[in-house]
Amino acid sequence: MTTRILIPRKLLFGNADAFGGRLSPDGQWLTWIAPFEGVLNIWIAPTDQPHAGEPLTRTKGRPIGWQEWTADGRFVMFVNDETGDENDHVFIVDPQTKELRDLTPIAGVNAELRMWSRQVPGKIVIGLNDRDPRWHDLYIVDAATGKRELLWLNTQEFGGIGLDWQLRPRHARSSSPGGGAKLWRIDGDEVTHWKDLDYVDNLLTWPILFDSDNRRLLMQTCIDRETAVFAWLDWQSGEETVVAEHPRFDVRNVLVHPTTFDLEAASIAGARQDWLYVAPQVRTDFETIQSSLPGFEFNIVGQSDDNRTWIVDAHRAEQALTTFLYDRDKANMTELFRARPALDAHRLAPMRPVEVKSRDGLDLLSYLTLPASIANERPDVPLPMVLVVHGGPWSRDLYGYRGDHQWLADRGYAVLSVNYRGSMGFGKSFIAAGEKQHAAKMHDDLIDMVDWAIREGIADKSKIAIFGGSYGGYASFVGATFTPDVFCCSVPVVGITNLQTLLESMPPYWSGFADFMYRSYGDPRTEEGRALLAERSPIHKVDCIKKPMLIFHGENDVRCKVAESDTIVSAMQAKGIPVTYVVYPDEGHGFAKPGNRIAYIAMAEAFFAKHLGGNCEPFGTDLDESTHEIRAGAEIFDEP
C-alpha cells in the first residue's frame, strides 16, 4: 500500500487527556481522571472553573481508571491493584488536605467497594476475602478513621449480598448446581429462600437498588420474559411493576434520581442506543442534549444531589469521548474536556451497523468500519480485513468510538466486530443459543460474518486476520486451529487454549460463578464434560496450525493464567511451528500501563502489516517504555 500520513498510535492508545468526570454531591466540585507525570491520576477543580484543575492524587504506579465521591462529599474514592493481579485495594483521598489513605492495607486480598449512602454518612461498606479467599465478608468502614466493623460474616457462601441505603443486608445470591442461582431475602438475622433462577435468568436477573424509603427494590429481570426489563418490586407484598421494557433488546442502563432513586430513564442498545423515558420531566432534558449532540451516543454519569446539574459523556464513531456539564435550569451544555482532542486534526472513520442471518437463522448484529477515505458502503476492491472478537463471551459490541477500529481502519483494513450468539443484550434465546457452543456454533457465527464480508466484496479472502482479548483471544486461537484456512494470521491476547485448565484455575473468589461456567463450557468434574472441554480446546489441535500467530499475555493474569499461552507456545515449538510470544511481567488480564499498551499495539501493527500488507507506523520509541519480554519469535520484528 502507498505510504501516507498515519494517525500516531499514541494519539489512539496513549493516556487520554481527561475522562471520568464526577460531581461532588453539592455540585460545587468536579473531579476527573487525567495524567500527572505520565500516570493517570485524579484531578479536581471548582465546577465553575474546570480549567483551574490540579492533581488530587499523584500516584506513580498503576493508572487510576475510576473515581467517585463519598455520599457526604468528604472524600473521593478509587480502587486499584499494583501488578494486574486483581488484588484490589480501596483508597480514599481528602480533597482539602490531599491526604491519600489505603482503607484495605492487606496483602493478597481482593477488596470490593460495595456501598456508600447519604443515609449513613461517613461509612463505606467493603467486601474482603481475607478470612476465606472464596467468599467476601462485609465490613462497615469509617472513612475518616479507617476503622472496620464486621457487618456480615459470609459463612453461607453467598456470591453477592445486597444492602439498602441504611447499609443493612437485605438480599443475597448463591449458585445452583445446574448453573442457575438462588436469591435469598435477609430480614435481620433471618435468611429465607426468595427465588430460583435458571441458567439464563441467572445472567439477566439482578437486584439493582432500593428506593430512598428502602421499601421498593429496582430489579433487572427476565423471569417469564424473553427480554430483560426494569421493574420495581414491593419488598413487603412482592408485587412487581414493570417500568421499562423493549420487545427485542434487553434494558441496559438506568438514570435514577440522586436522592429518591426513582427511575427516570432507561437505555436499550440495538444497532444504536436509545432511551426510554420513565419520568416525563427528563424528556425535555434529553431532547436538549440530543439536539446539541446530533449523532452522538450519550450517558448521564454524574448528578448533583439537587439533580439540577449533570455530567454528560458523549461520543460517536468519529469522535472520542467528550464530557459536558449540563445545567438543567438553563438547558445549557458546556464542554468540559475531551479524552483525545489531538484526534480532531485527523479524519476518523464512520462505523456502520450490519445485520446478517447466521446459517441457522439467528440475527447477528455486527459493526463494520472501513478506512475513512472510502465514501461508499463498499470499497472499490476487497480490502484486507481484521475480525476483532469481543471478550466475555457475555459482553457485546456497541456502536461508538473505538480506538481499535480507528487504528486498523487508518492502516488500510476493513474492521468487523460480531455479536455472536451468547452476547448479551439480545434476549434470553440468543444467550441460550451459546450454551456449550464454544468453538462450535459461536465460532460459526464469526465465520458466517466473514463469509458475508467476502461475498459483499468488502474483504479479500486471502487476507483476513482474527484478533481479540480474553474470550476474543480464545476465538483467535480457535480460528488458528479449528478453521486454519479462513485466517491468514491470528493475534490472541490473554486468551484461553485449554478450557479444562481455565475452569480448574479460576480465582477462588469466582467460586459462586463456577456452576454457571461449568454449564456454559462443560463440567470438568465429569468424564463427559472433560471430553467436551478437550474437544473444544485449541491446545489439542496444535497440529492444525499453519498460519502465523502473535500471542500476548500478562504474567499476573488471574482470569486466564499465563500458562494458557505458555503451553501452546511450547507445543508449537516442539513441533517446529513458528510463533511469536510476548509477555508482560507487570500486567494481568489486559495491559493498563501506557508504555506497555503502546508497545503491544506497535508490535501487533507490525505483524498485521507483514501478513495483511497494510500501512505501518515505524516503532520509533514506542517500545522503549515497555516491560515486555519477547519469549519466542523476536526475529519477526527485525528491521528489513
C-alpha positions as CSV (number, residue, x, y, z in Angstrom):
1,M,0.0,0.0,0.0
2,T,1.1,3.5,-0.6
3,T,2.7,5.4,2.3
4,R,0.6,8.2,3.8
5,I,0.4,10.2,7.0
6,L,-0.9,7.8,9.7
7,I,-2.7,8.6,12.9
8,P,0.0,8.2,15.5
9,R,-0.6,5.2,17.8
10,K,0.0,7.3,20.9
11,L,-3.0,9.5,20.0
12,L,-5.2,6.5,19.9
13,F,-3.8,4.4,22.7
14,G,-1.7,6.6,24.9
15,N,-3.1,8.2,28.0
16,A,-6.4,10.0,27.5
17,D,-6.2,13.8,28.2
18,A,-9.2,13.7,30.6
19,F,-12.2,11.5,31.3
20,G,-14.3,10.1,34.1
21,G,-15.9,13.4,35.3
22,R,-17.8,13.3,38.6
23,L,-19.6,15.9,40.6
24,S,-19.4,16.4,44.4
25,P,-22.8,15.9,46.0
26,D,-23.3,19.7,46.4
27,G,-22.3,20.3,42.8
28,Q,-19.5,22.7,43.8
29,W,-16.6,20.5,42.8
30,L,-15.6,18.5,39.8
31,T,-13.2,15.6,39.7
32,W,-11.9,13.6,36.7
33,I,-9.0,11.3,35.6
34,A,-6.1,12.8,33.7
35,P,-2.3,12.2,33.5
36,F,0.1,13.5,36.1
37,E,3.8,12.9,35.2
38,G,2.6,10.3,32.7
39,V,0.4,8.3,35.1
40,L,-3.4,8.6,35.2
41,N,-4.5,10.3,38.4
42,I,-7.5,12.1,39.9
43,W,-7.8,15.9,39.3
44,I,-10.1,18.4,41.0
45,A,-11.4,21.9,40.2
46,P,-14.4,24.1,41.2
47,T,-17.2,23.2,38.9
48,D,-17.5,26.7,37.6
49,Q,-13.7,26.8,36.9
50,P,-12.8,23.5,35.3
51,H,-9.7,24.9,33.7
52,A,-8.3,25.6,37.2
53,G,-7.8,21.9,37.9
54,E,-4.9,20.4,39.8
55,P,-4.0,16.9,40.7
56,L,-5.7,15.5,43.7
57,T,-3.6,12.3,43.7
58,R,0.0,11.9,42.5
59,T,0.4,8.1,42.3
60,K,3.3,6.7,40.4
61,G,2.4,3.1,39.8
62,R,-0.6,1.6,38.1
63,P,-3.0,4.1,36.5
64,I,-6.3,5.0,38.2
65,G,-9.2,4.3,36.0
66,W,-12.3,5.2,38.1
67,Q,-13.1,7.5,41.0
68,E,-16.2,8.7,42.8
69,W,-17.2,10.9,45.7
70,T,-18.4,9.6,49.0
71,A,-22.1,10.3,49.6
72,D,-21.3,13.1,52.2
73,G,-18.8,14.8,49.8
74,R,-15.9,14.5,52.3
75,F,-13.7,12.1,50.3
76,V,-13.0,10.8,46.8
77,M,-12.7,7.0,46.5
78,F,-10.9,4.8,44.0
79,V,-10.0,1.1,43.7
80,N,-6.7,-0.2,42.3
81,D,-4.2,-3.0,42.3
82,E,-0.4,-2.9,41.8
83,T,0.5,-5.5,39.2
84,G,-2.7,-6.5,37.4
85,D,-3.3,-9.4,39.8
86,E,-6.7,-8.0,40.8
87,N,-5.9,-7.9,44.5
88,D,-7.6,-4.5,44.6
89,H,-7.3,-2.1,47.5
90,V,-9.8,0.6,48.3
91,F,-8.3,4.1,48.7
92,I,-9.8,7.5,49.7
93,V,-8.3,10.9,49.3
94,D,-9.3,14.1,51.2
95,P,-10.0,16.9,48.7
96,Q,-9.0,19.5,51.3
97,T,-5.7,18.1,52.5
98,K,-4.9,15.7,49.6
99,E,-4.1,13.0,52.2
100,L,-4.3,9.6,50.5
101,R,-5.1,6.5,52.6
102,D,-5.5,2.8,51.9
103,L,-8.6,1.6,53.7
104,T,-7.7,-2.1,53.0
105,P,-3.9,-2.5,53.6
106,I,-3.9,-6.3,53.5
107,A,-1.6,-8.1,51.1
108,G,-3.0,-10.7,48.8
109,V,-6.7,-9.8,49.3
110,N,-9.3,-8.8,46.8
111,A,-11.2,-5.8,48.3
112,E,-14.5,-4.8,46.8
113,L,-16.2,-1.4,47.3
114,R,-19.8,-2.4,47.9
115,M,-21.9,0.5,49.1
116,W,-22.0,4.1,50.3
117,S,-25.1,6.1,51.3
118,R,-26.3,9.5,52.2
119,Q,-28.4,7.9,54.9
120,V,-25.3,6.7,56.8
121,P,-22.8,9.5,56.1
122,G,-19.1,8.8,56.6
123,K,-19.5,5.0,56.3
124,I,-18.5,2.7,53.4
125,V,-19.2,-1.0,53.0
126,I,-16.3,-3.0,51.8
127,G,-16.0,-6.7,51.0
128,L,-12.9,-8.6,52.0
129,N,-11.9,-12.2,51.3
130,D,-9.1,-12.4,53.9
131,R,-10.9,-15.0,56.1
132,D,-11.7,-17.3,53.2
133,P,-10.4,-16.4,49.7
134,R,-13.5,-17.8,48.1
135,W,-16.0,-15.5,49.8
136,H,-16.2,-11.9,50.8
137,D,-17.2,-10.8,54.3
138,L,-18.7,-7.4,54.6
139,Y,-17.3,-4.6,56.8
140,I,-18.6,-1.1,57.6
141,V,-15.5,1.2,57.4
142,D,-15.4,4.6,58.9
143,A,-13.9,6.7,56.0
144,A,-12.4,9.3,58.4
145,T,-10.6,6.8,60.7
146,G,-10.3,3.6,58.6
147,K,-11.8,1.6,61.5
148,R,-13.6,-1.6,60.3
149,E,-16.6,-3.2,61.9
150,L,-17.9,-6.6,60.7
151,L,-21.3,-6.3,59.1
152,W,-21.8,-9.8,57.6
153,L,-19.8,-12.9,58.1
154,N,-20.3,-14.8,54.9
155,T,-20.4,-18.4,56.1
156,Q,-23.4,-19.0,53.9
157,E,-21.1,-18.8,50.9
158,F,-23.1,-16.1,49.2
159,G,-21.6,-14.8,45.9
160,G,-23.2,-11.4,46.4
161,I,-25.0,-9.6,49.3
162,G,-27.3,-6.6,48.6
163,L,-27.8,-3.7,51.0
164,D,-30.3,-1.0,51.4
165,W,-29.5,2.7,52.0
166,Q,-29.3,2.1,55.7
167,L,-26.4,-0.3,54.9
168,R,-28.5,-3.2,56.1
169,P,-28.1,-6.6,54.3
170,R,-31.4,-7.3,52.6
171,H,-30.9,-9.9,49.9
172,A,-28.2,-12.3,48.7
173,R,-27.3,-14.6,45.9
174,S,-25.8,-18.1,45.8
175,S,-25.1,-20.6,42.9
176,S,-27.2,-23.6,41.9
177,P,-25.7,-26.9,40.7
178,G,-27.3,-26.5,37.2
179,G,-25.7,-23.2,36.5
180,G,-28.6,-21.1,37.9
181,A,-28.8,-19.2,41.1
182,K,-30.8,-18.9,44.3
183,L,-31.9,-15.5,45.6
184,W,-32.4,-15.0,49.3
185,R,-34.2,-12.5,51.5
186,I,-32.4,-11.2,54.6
187,D,-34.6,-9.8,57.4
188,G,-32.3,-9.0,60.3
189,D,-30.8,-12.4,61.4
190,E,-33.4,-14.4,59.3
191,V,-32.4,-15.6,55.9
192,T,-35.1,-17.2,53.7
193,H,-35.2,-18.5,50.2
194,W,-36.7,-16.0,47.8
195,K,-36.4,-17.1,44.1
196,D,-34.8,-19.7,41.9
197,L,-33.2,-18.6,38.7
198,D,-32.5,-20.9,35.8
199,Y,-29.3,-20.8,33.8
200,V,-30.2,-17.8,31.5
201,D,-32.2,-16.0,34.1
202,N,-29.1,-16.1,36.3
203,L,-27.3,-13.9,33.8
204,L,-30.1,-11.4,33.2
205,T,-31.8,-11.0,36.6
206,W,-30.2,-8.8,39.2
207,P,-31.4,-6.7,42.1
208,I,-30.1,-3.1,41.5
209,L,-31.0,-0.7,44.3
210,F,-33.7,0.3,46.8
211,D,-35.7,3.5,46.6
212,S,-34.9,6.0,49.3
213,D,-37.6,4.6,51.7
214,N,-36.0,1.1,51.4
215,R,-39.4,-0.3,50.5
216,R,-39.1,-0.9,46.8
217,L,-36.3,-2.8,45.0
218,L,-35.5,-1.9,41.4
219,M,-34.8,-5.2,39.5
220,Q,-33.5,-6.1,36.2
221,T,-35.4,-9.3,35.5
222,C,-36.1,-11.6,32.6
223,I,-38.1,-14.2,34.6
224,D,-41.0,-15.4,32.4
225,R,-40.0,-13.0,29.7
226,E,-37.8,-13.1,26.6
227,T,-36.0,-9.8,27.3
228,A,-34.8,-8.3,30.5
229,V,-36.9,-5.4,31.9
230,F,-36.6,-2.9,34.7
231,A,-39.3,-3.4,37.4
232,W,-40.0,-2.2,40.9
233,L,-40.6,-4.9,43.4
234,D,-42.6,-4.1,46.5
235,W,-40.4,-5.7,49.2
236,Q,-43.3,-6.3,51.5
237,S,-46.1,-7.5,49.2
238,G,-43.9,-8.9,46.4
239,E,-45.9,-7.0,43.7
240,E,-43.9,-6.3,40.6
241,T,-44.4,-3.2,38.4
242,V,-42.6,-3.1,35.1
243,V,-41.3,0.4,34.3
244,A,-39.0,-0.1,31.2
245,E,-39.0,-2.8,28.6
246,H,-38.4,-3.5,24.9
247,P,-39.7,-6.3,22.8
248,R,-36.4,-7.3,21.2
249,F,-33.5,-5.9,23.3
250,D,-32.6,-6.1,27.0
251,V,-32.7,-2.9,29.0
252,R,-29.2,-1.7,29.7
253,N,-28.5,1.5,31.7
254,V,-30.6,3.4,34.2
255,L,-30.8,7.0,35.2
256,V,-32.2,7.4,38.7
257,H,-32.8,10.5,40.8
258,P,-29.7,11.0,43.0
259,T,-31.6,11.1,46.3
260,T,-35.0,9.4,45.8
261,F,-33.6,6.8,43.5
262,D,-36.7,6.8,41.4
263,L,-36.1,5.5,37.9
264,E,-36.2,8.4,35.4
265,A,-34.9,6.9,32.2
266,A,-33.5,3.6,30.9
267,S,-31.5,2.8,27.8
268,I,-31.6,-0.1,25.3
269,A,-29.0,-0.8,22.8
270,G,-29.9,-2.2,19.4
271,A,-27.8,-1.1,16.4
272,R,-27.6,2.3,18.3
273,Q,-28.5,3.3,21.8
274,D,-32.0,4.6,22.5
275,W,-33.6,6.0,25.7
276,L,-36.9,5.1,27.3
277,Y,-38.4,7.9,29.4
278,V,-40.0,6.9,32.7
279,A,-40.2,10.3,34.3
280,P,-41.7,12.9,31.9
281,Q,-39.6,15.7,33.3
282,V,-36.4,14.3,31.9
283,R,-37.7,14.0,28.3
284,T,-37.1,17.7,27.6
285,D,-33.5,17.5,29.0
286,F,-32.7,14.5,26.8
287,E,-34.1,16.2,23.8
288,T,-32.0,19.3,24.5
289,I,-28.9,17.1,24.9
290,Q,-29.7,15.2,21.7
291,S,-30.2,18.4,19.7
292,S,-26.9,19.7,21.0
293,L,-25.1,16.5,20.1
294,P,-26.6,15.1,16.8
295,G,-25.4,11.6,16.0
296,F,-23.8,11.1,19.4
297,E,-24.4,8.4,22.0
298,F,-24.6,9.8,25.5
299,N,-25.0,8.8,29.1
300,I,-25.6,10.8,32.3
301,V,-22.6,9.8,34.5
302,G,-22.8,12.3,37.3
303,Q,-25.5,14.3,39.2
304,S,-25.6,16.9,42.0
305,D,-27.8,16.0,44.9
306,D,-30.4,18.6,43.8
307,N,-30.4,16.9,40.4
308,R,-30.1,20.3,38.6
309,T,-26.5,19.7,37.3
310,W,-25.5,16.7,35.3
311,I,-22.2,15.4,33.9
312,V,-22.8,14.1,30.3
313,D,-20.4,11.8,28.5
314,A,-20.9,11.6,24.7
315,H,-19.1,10.0,21.8
316,R,-19.7,8.8,18.2
317,A,-17.6,6.7,16.0
318,E,-15.7,9.6,14.5
319,Q,-15.1,11.4,17.8
320,A,-13.7,10.1,21.1
321,L,-15.3,10.7,24.4
322,T,-16.3,14.3,25.2
323,T,-17.6,15.4,28.7
324,F,-20.1,18.1,29.2
325,L,-21.6,20.0,32.1
326,Y,-25.4,20.3,31.7
327,D,-27.4,22.9,33.6
328,R,-31.0,21.7,33.7
329,D,-32.4,25.1,34.8
330,K,-30.8,26.9,31.9
331,A,-30.9,24.0,29.4
332,N,-27.3,24.7,28.7
333,M,-24.5,22.4,27.7
334,T,-20.9,23.4,28.5
335,E,-18.0,21.3,27.2
336,L,-15.6,20.4,30.0
337,F,-12.9,18.3,28.3
338,R,-12.2,15.8,25.5
339,A,-10.5,12.5,26.0
340,R,-8.4,12.7,22.9
341,P,-8.6,16.3,21.4
342,A,-5.5,15.7,19.2
343,L,-7.5,13.4,17.1
344,D,-9.5,16.4,15.9
345,A,-6.6,17.0,13.4
346,H,-7.3,13.7,11.8
347,R,-10.1,12.2,9.8
348,L,-11.8,9.4,11.6
349,A,-13.8,6.6,10.0
350,P,-17.6,6.1,10.5
351,M,-18.9,2.8,11.9
352,R,-21.8,1.0,10.2
353,P,-24.1,-1.5,11.9
354,V,-24.9,-4.5,9.7
355,E,-27.3,-7.4,10.5
356,V,-27.0,-10.7,8.8
357,K,-28.6,-14.1,9.4
358,S,-26.4,-16.9,10.7
359,R,-26.5,-20.2,8.9
360,D,-29.2,-21.4,11.4
361,G,-31.3,-18.2,11.3
362,L,-30.1,-16.0,14.2
363,D,-29.8,-12.3,13.6
364,L,-26.1,-11.3,14.0
365,L,-25.8,-7.6,14.7
366,S,-22.3,-6.6,13.8
367,Y,-20.3,-3.4,13.3
368,L,-18.1,-2.6,10.2
369,T,-15.5,0.2,9.9
370,L,-13.8,1.0,6.6
371,P,-11.0,3.4,6.0
372,A,-12.1,7.0,6.3
373,S,-11.2,7.6,2.6
374,I,-13.9,5.2,1.4
375,A,-17.1,7.2,1.0
376,N,-19.3,4.3,-0.1
377,E,-20.6,1.3,1.9
378,R,-18.3,-1.0,-0.2
379,P,-14.7,-0.5,-1.2
380,D,-13.9,-0.5,-4.9
381,V,-11.8,-3.6,-4.4
382,P,-11.9,-6.0,-1.5
383,L,-9.7,-5.0,1.4
384,P,-7.6,-6.9,3.9
385,M,-9.8,-7.3,7.0
386,V,-9.3,-7.8,10.7
387,L,-12.1,-9.6,12.6
388,V,-12.0,-8.2,16.1
389,V,-13.7,-10.5,18.6
390,H,-15.1,-9.2,21.9
391,G,-14.5,-10.8,25.2
392,G,-16.8,-12.2,27.8
393,P,-18.2,-14.0,26.0
394,W,-21.2,-12.5,27.7
395,S,-20.4,-9.0,26.6
396,R,-21.3,-7.3,23.3
397,D,-20.1,-4.9,20.7
398,L,-21.7,-1.4,20.6
399,Y,-21.8,1.5,18.2
400,G,-19.4,4.3,19.0
401,Y,-15.8,5.5,19.1
402,R,-13.4,2.6,19.3
403,G,-9.7,3.1,19.2
404,D,-9.0,-0.4,17.8
405,H,-11.4,0.2,14.9
406,Q,-10.0,3.6,14.1
407,W,-6.4,2.3,14.3
408,L,-6.9,-0.6,12.0
409,A,-9.1,1.3,9.5
410,D,-6.5,4.0,9.4
411,R,-3.9,1.4,8.4
412,G,-6.0,0.4,5.4
413,Y,-8.1,-2.5,6.8
414,A,-11.7,-3.3,6.9
415,V,-12.6,-4.0,10.6
416,L,-15.5,-6.2,11.6
417,S,-16.9,-7.0,15.1
418,V,-19.6,-9.5,15.5
419,N,-22.2,-10.1,18.3
420,Y,-22.1,-13.9,18.1
421,R,-24.6,-16.0,19.9
422,G,-24.2,-15.7,23.7
423,S,-23.6,-12.0,23.5
424,M,-25.8,-10.1,25.9
425,G,-28.5,-7.5,25.1
426,F,-30.5,-9.6,22.6
427,G,-32.8,-11.5,24.8
428,K,-32.7,-14.9,26.5
429,S,-32.9,-17.1,23.4
430,F,-29.8,-15.5,22.0
431,I,-27.8,-16.2,25.2
432,A,-29.2,-19.8,25.5
433,A,-28.1,-20.5,21.9
434,G,-24.5,-20.1,23.0
435,E,-24.5,-22.8,25.7
436,K,-21.6,-25.2,25.1
437,Q,-21.1,-23.8,21.6
438,H,-17.6,-22.5,22.1
439,A,-15.5,-23.5,19.0
440,A,-18.8,-24.7,17.5
441,K,-21.8,-22.5,16.6
442,M,-20.4,-19.4,18.3
443,H,-17.4,-19.7,16.0
444,D,-19.7,-20.5,13.1
445,D,-21.3,-17.1,13.7
446,L,-17.9,-15.4,13.2
447,I,-17.2,-17.4,10.1
448,D,-20.7,-16.6,8.7
449,M,-19.9,-12.9,9.0
450,V,-16.5,-13.3,7.4
451,D,-18.2,-15.1,4.5
452,W,-20.7,-12.2,4.3
453,A,-17.8,-9.7,4.1
454,I,-16.2,-11.7,1.3
455,R,-19.5,-12.1,-0.7
456,E,-20.1,-8.4,-0.4
457,G,-16.7,-7.5,-1.8
458,I,-15.6,-6.0,1.4
459,A,-12.9,-8.5,2.5
460,D,-10.1,-10.1,0.5
461,K,-10.5,-13.8,1.2
462,S,-6.7,-14.3,1.2
463,K,-6.0,-11.6,3.8
464,I,-8.2,-11.9,6.8
465,A,-6.9,-11.8,10.4
466,I,-8.6,-12.7,13.7
467,F,-7.7,-10.7,16.8
468,G,-9.2,-10.4,20.3
469,G,-8.7,-10.5,24.0
470,S,-9.9,-12.8,26.7
471,Y,-12.7,-14.8,25.0
472,G,-11.7,-13.0,21.9
473,G,-8.2,-14.4,22.5
474,Y,-9.7,-17.9,22.7
475,A,-11.6,-17.2,19.5
476,S,-8.4,-16.2,17.9
477,F,-6.8,-19.5,19.0
478,V,-9.8,-21.3,17.7
479,G,-9.5,-19.5,14.4
480,A,-5.9,-20.7,14.0
481,T,-6.7,-24.3,15.0
482,F,-10.3,-25.1,14.0
483,T,-10.6,-23.1,10.8
484,P,-6.9,-22.6,9.8
485,D,-7.7,-21.9,6.1
486,V,-10.0,-19.0,6.9
487,F,-7.5,-16.6,8.5
488,C,-4.1,-15.7,7.2
489,C,-2.9,-14.9,10.7
490,S,-4.1,-14.6,14.3
491,V,-3.4,-12.4,17.3
492,P,-4.7,-13.9,20.6
493,V,-4.4,-11.6,23.6
494,V,-4.7,-13.1,27.2
495,G,-6.5,-15.9,25.5
496,I,-7.7,-19.4,26.5
497,T,-6.2,-22.5,25.0
498,N,-7.4,-25.3,27.4
499,L,-10.9,-25.0,28.7
500,Q,-10.4,-27.5,31.4
501,T,-7.4,-25.8,32.9
502,L,-9.3,-22.5,32.6
503,L,-12.1,-23.8,34.7
504,E,-9.8,-25.5,37.2
505,S,-7.7,-22.4,37.8
506,M,-10.4,-19.7,38.2
507,P,-9.7,-17.2,41.0
508,P,-11.0,-18.5,44.3
509,Y,-13.5,-15.7,44.7
510,W,-15.2,-16.9,41.5
511,S,-16.5,-19.9,43.4
512,G,-20.0,-18.6,43.2
513,F,-19.6,-18.4,39.4
514,A,-18.3,-21.9,38.9
515,D,-21.5,-23.8,38.3
516,F,-22.5,-21.2,35.7
517,M,-19.2,-21.7,34.0
518,Y,-19.5,-25.5,34.0
519,R,-23.0,-25.3,32.5
520,S,-21.7,-22.9,29.8
521,Y,-18.5,-24.7,28.8
522,G,-18.6,-28.2,30.1
523,D,-18.2,-29.8,33.6
524,P,-14.5,-30.7,34.3
525,R,-15.8,-32.9,37.2
526,T,-17.4,-35.4,34.8
527,E,-16.0,-37.7,32.1
528,E,-18.4,-36.3,29.6
529,G,-17.6,-32.7,30.5
530,R,-13.9,-33.3,30.3
531,A,-14.3,-34.9,26.8
532,L,-16.3,-31.9,25.6
533,L,-13.7,-29.4,27.0
534,A,-10.9,-31.3,25.3
535,E,-12.8,-31.4,22.0
536,R,-13.2,-27.6,22.1
537,S,-9.7,-26.7,23.3
538,P,-7.1,-25.3,20.8
539,I,-4.3,-26.9,22.8
540,H,-5.4,-30.3,21.4
541,K,-5.3,-29.1,17.8
542,V,-1.9,-27.6,17.6
543,D,-1.1,-29.8,14.5
544,C,-3.7,-27.8,12.6
545,I,-1.9,-24.5,12.9
546,K,-0.5,-23.4,9.6
547,K,-0.6,-19.6,9.6
548,P,1.5,-17.1,11.6
549,M,0.5,-16.3,15.1
550,L,1.4,-13.5,17.5
551,I,0.4,-14.2,21.2
552,F,0.3,-11.7,24.0
553,H,-0.2,-12.3,27.7
554,G,0.1,-10.7,31.1
555,E,2.2,-12.7,33.6
556,N,-0.1,-11.8,36.5
557,D,-3.4,-12.7,34.8
558,V,-5.7,-14.4,37.3
559,R,-8.6,-15.0,35.0
560,C,-6.8,-16.7,32.2
561,K,-3.4,-17.7,33.5
562,V,-0.3,-17.2,31.5
563,A,0.1,-20.9,31.4
564,E,-2.7,-20.9,28.8
565,S,-0.3,-19.2,26.4
566,D,2.9,-20.9,27.7
567,T,1.6,-24.4,26.9
568,I,0.5,-23.7,23.3
569,V,3.8,-21.9,22.6
570,S,5.8,-24.9,24.0
571,A,3.7,-27.3,21.9
572,M,4.2,-25.3,18.8
573,Q,7.9,-25.0,19.4
574,A,8.1,-28.8,20.0
575,K,6.5,-29.3,16.6
576,G,8.6,-26.7,14.8
577,I,5.7,-24.4,14.2
578,P,6.7,-20.7,14.1
579,V,5.2,-18.5,16.8
580,T,5.9,-15.1,18.3
581,Y,5.1,-14.8,22.0
582,V,5.2,-11.6,24.1
583,V,4.7,-11.5,27.9
584,Y,4.3,-8.5,30.2
585,P,5.6,-9.3,33.7
586,D,3.8,-6.4,35.4
587,E,0.4,-6.8,33.8
588,G,-2.7,-9.0,34.2
589,H,-5.8,-9.6,32.1
590,G,-5.0,-6.7,29.7
591,F,-2.4,-4.0,29.5
592,A,-3.0,-1.0,31.7
593,K,0.3,0.8,31.7
594,P,0.6,3.2,28.7
595,G,4.1,2.2,27.8
596,N,3.1,-1.5,27.7
597,R,-0.1,-0.7,25.8
598,I,1.6,1.3,23.1
599,A,4.3,-1.4,22.6
600,Y,1.6,-4.1,22.3
601,I,-0.2,-2.1,19.7
602,A,3.1,-1.3,17.8
603,M,4.0,-5.0,17.7
604,A,0.6,-6.1,16.6
605,E,0.6,-3.4,13.9
606,A,3.9,-4.6,12.5
607,F,2.6,-8.1,12.5
608,F,-0.6,-7.2,10.6
609,A,1.4,-5.1,8.1
610,K,3.7,-8.1,7.4
611,H,0.8,-10.5,6.8
612,L,-2.0,-8.3,5.6
613,G,0.0,-5.7,3.7
614,G,-1.4,-2.6,5.4
615,N,0.4,0.6,6.4
616,C,2.6,0.6,9.5
617,E,4.0,3.4,11.7
618,P,7.7,2.7,12.5
619,F,8.4,1.6,16.0
620,G,10.4,4.8,16.8
621,T,10.5,5.0,20.6
622,D,7.2,3.1,21.1
623,L,8.9,0.1,22.7
624,D,11.2,2.0,25.0
625,E,8.9,2.4,28.0
626,S,7.6,-1.2,27.9
627,T,8.4,-4.1,30.2
628,H,7.5,-6.7,27.5
629,E,9.6,-9.8,27.1
630,I,9.6,-11.5,23.7
631,R,9.9,-15.1,24.7
632,A,9.7,-16.6,21.2
633,G,9.9,-15.4,17.6
634,A,11.6,-12.0,18.1
635,E,13.0,-12.1,14.6
636,I,9.7,-11.0,13.0
637,F,10.3,-7.5,14.5
638,D,13.7,-7.2,13.0
639,E,14.1,-4.2,10.6
640,P,14.1,-5.4,7.0
